[in-house]
Amino acid sequence: MEPQLQIALEKQNPWWFNKAYETGIPRLRYYPQIQKYLNTPEILLILGARRTGKSTLLYQLIAPLKVSPEAVLFVNLDEPLLQSKAEDPAFLSTLIEEYLVQHKDLSKFYVFIDEIQNYKYWVQTIKTLHDVNKQIKFILTGSTSSLLKNAASTRLSGRYFTTLIYPLTFQEYLEFSNMPQPALLQKRQAASYYLQFGGFPRVVLEKDESLKQDLLKNYFQTIYLKDIIFPHKVRNNKDVFDLLYFVLSNVGTPFSYANIAKTLNISADTVKEYLSYAEQSYLLYIVTKYDPSVRKQLANARKIYCVDTGLINSISFKFSENRGRLMENLVFMSLVKKQKEVFFHKETSECDFLVREGRKIVQAIQVTTSLQDDTVKKRELKGLLEALDSYNLAAGFIVTEAEKETIELNGKKIVVVPLYEWLEQNSY
């Protein structure tokens, strides 16, 4: 192994030398499937947007392992030296096989590879090594869902499990903020900060608000460049940035590819293509209007939400002016983190979210800052009641900023719940 590569690996594997390393604030109890999959022979893929804490989770997996330090190999492919090997088809297999030879007295190895998508030949390499070397347990992280949609889903079929990592849930946010058992006023204040700055771990731990904004802008730039522009070889950077700025400034607003294309003076196919890249990077989520017919559903209008409200605030609009849309985004992401299948309802009126389990709609949810205004209250109740009637539901939710009550109307039960309470109830 060449000296420079050996030095890089030694820096990335401090346990080889009995050196301390940072494992961060524990999060594994929110991802029990990770530890479950750690004990299986299959490859484990840990996916999610950049800066959501995937690397730290790897360290939290490594720390309790009851094995020789040399039985753990950690390779961070974001390291510039290793990135320079991205086009070398023999690089990764040679590195791992040489390491196995150096420690041939060991019968079990854990190989952790961070940001696996940085290596062009990762699928072929991992498949071959996995099939040939049964003593290796591979744990890989990646920041793009195309890892699964493309080669991985076919070439690694039957050989892997996958887990998605998100920014912090509200309960995690409270723990990171050193508020394990907050009083009511603290919860309300925490929900407001969570709405404004989001749940990226490093951002939550930063105390300076201007630095929080700088970090979020940096995160957006990193996702924009490393997971959208560079891997897809996009030439017109301005069109991509204008598109992302536009959709993040209009989260929760129904759209069509044609309408966005007309607004930005680019083709509808280009809009669709660029948004798919943003989806693959876990930056954006596209939600469709519900229809029992899949064909009609695909033709319906859509809404866009962002992985983190802090990112929206850092690049698009003024926080106070769009609090309702941000709350809607936050409620949506709380559903996504619980692996819910989400749609929206629109006929005569609109309901923000429908949750489907199997083939049945089981929940309807509206989101608004307040019901104190009679016009707003009438609109929100009308949309929710229409959804409840359409899908034969007995009860629905309205998430507000601070209000709490139960309304009986037209034989239906409407539970009005404050945002902090909704987030608390949906943090696991």
C-alpha positions, 0 to 999 in steps of 0.5 A: 500500500502506497505511503500516502494512502496508508497515512490517510487510512491511519488518520481515519482509523484512530482505534488502530492506535487506541486513540480517542475519537468523537462519537457525538450525541447518541442517535441509534435508538431512533434507528433500531434497524441499523443495529439489527442489520449490523448482525446480518451478513448482508451489505448495509446501505445508510442513505440520506442528505449530506450533513444529516449525521451518517458519518457520526452514526458509523462511529456510534456503530464502531465504538461498541464493537467487541472485536480487535481494533484491526478488524474495523476498516473505515474509509471516507471517500470524501478524502481528497486523496481517495477522491482522486482514485474515483476513476481507478477500477482496481483501487477499492478492491486492491485497498481492501484485499491488501488490508485483509492480507495484512490481517489474515489472522482475523476471521471477521472484518467490518468495513465502513465506507463513507460516501460510497457514491464518490467511487465510480466502480463501487457496485461491481467492487462491493458485489465481488468482495461481498460474494467472495469474502464472507468474513466481511460485513460492509456498512456503506453510506451515500448521499444519493438515492440513485445508488438504489434506483440504478445499479445497486437495485439490480446488481446487488439484488438480495444482498443489501438492506437500506436505512434512511437517515434524516435531520433530527426529529423534534425529540432529538432536537430537544436532546441535542439542545439539552432539554430532555424534559422541557416545560411547556413554554420551553417546548413552544420556544424550541418548536419555533427555533426548530422551525426556523433553523431546522434539524441538521445536527451541527446547526442545532449544536451551534449557538450563534444564529449567524453561524447557523445561517452560514452553515445552512447556506454551506450545506445547500451549496454542497448538496447543490454542487456535489450531488446535483451539478457535478455527478449529473454533469449539468452545464447550466448551473444558473437554471438549476439554482433558479429552479431550486430557489423558486421551488424552495420559495414555494413549498406546499404550493401546487405546481405543474412542470409546465407552469414552472417551465413557463415561469423560468423560461426553460423546458418542462422536460428540463424542470422534471429532470433537474427536480429528479436530481434534487430528489435523488440528493434527498434535498426535495420531496415531491407529493402528488394529489391523491387519486385511486387511479395511479395513472390519474395520480401521476398526471395530477398537480404536485407539491414540493417540500424540503428535507429541512426548514432551516435550508429553506430559510437560509436561501429563500424567503423571510421566516415570519412571512411564510410561517404557515408553509414552513409548519406544513413542511415540518409536519410533512417531514415528521410523517416522512421520518415515520415512513408514511406514504403521503398525498394531498387532497384537492377537489372542491377544497383542499386538505394538506396531507393524506396518509395511506396505509396499503390501499386505504387512506387512514389519516387527514391533516391540515396545517395552519398557523392559527384558527382565530380568523373566522375566514381561515377557520372556515377554509381549513375545516371545509377542506378537512371535512371534505377529505374526511367524507371522501375517505370515510374517516371519523376524525382528522387533525388540524396542526396550529402554532399554539392552539388546542381544542376538539371540535365536533362537526357534521358527525366528525371529530376535529382534533386541533393540536399545537405544533410542538405537541404534534412534533413530540407525538411524531418523533419516534 
